[in-house]
């Protein structure tokens, strides 16, 4: 496997999406944006961009903020909160139900589906068969569940406006980029993974990193108390530069080519080569990121690769930029917020999934 670390090389690989493709596991059933070829990718991406509307930002800010505030207020009575299971996952469950339209069957099953799929699609570079088998089962079960919800959307014309409903309505309107049923199911699965894994992991890692950096935590608390969610977003993005959701993105070379051609770093890449594209290292490349070891929330947006780059850059980036600050602001506003003492206050993992992180509120201290 070729590991790409320089910022310019990372961007080149991600920009050249027809040569360096996402190595989606082909044996999984269904259709999925990241698995499509360049022409299909452009069509499906256009459709997702049409339904992931920027004007949804206020709706998401309100839904996430209200749900998070309710949970934080409930925890204030006991003076403690388990961030993963009592805040992050339950709030994103509300988003999946009310905004995405990927409801049920229950939070635990849906979370396990998302976890099994993510670990295979993004992390199973060794093609471990047991991991692939779990993902295939999860895909078939979630796709069957979504097929029933698709039919329900078609039966209930006056139901709530969700991404699932928007995709169905655009299909029925004859949109040039409309997705068929298999593509709708596959891309809703992809969005669910984005919330269940990427979004939840980002929120937990950002909290853990802020707790480890008292000056940054204080700035985040001040931004939350002043309801300056844009400043809070900047602080969260900088925290995620130190604690990445993923260290890199997998790619596969489809035809022999040269990377960084004409430079001292030129490298021939044979066809079939698997690559790990270091989006994390790109945010630490001192030739393009000044003083990378400093925690600096005033950095230019162009220095971040949290959401990737190029044609496959995350289509939900603008929505996550609204949701994460709205989700964490109620927690950060509480007086006396600090990490719980002892093992409870350390981030615990279940494999690659954040499992527990407890904080305490010593209000008035």
Buried (B, 14 or more C-beta within 10 A) or exposed (E): EBEBBBBBBBBBBBBBBEBBBBBBBEEBEBBBBBBBEEEEBBBBBEBBEBBBEEEBBEBBBEBBBBBBBBBBEEBBEEEBBBBBBBBBBBBBBBBBBBBBBBBEEEBEBBBBBBBBBBBBBBBBEEEEEEBBEBBBEBBEBBBEBBBEBBEEBBEEEEEEEBBBBBBBBBBEEEBEBBBEBBBBBBBBBBBBBBBBBBBBBBBBBBBBBBBBBEEBBEBBBBBBEEEBBEBBBBBBBBBBBBBBBBEBBBBBBBEEBEBBEEEEEEEEBEEEBEBBBBBBBBBBBEEBBEEBEEBBBEBEEEBBBBBBBBBBEBBBEBBBBBBBBBBBBBBBBBEEBBBBEEEBBBBEEEEEBBEBBBBBBEEEE
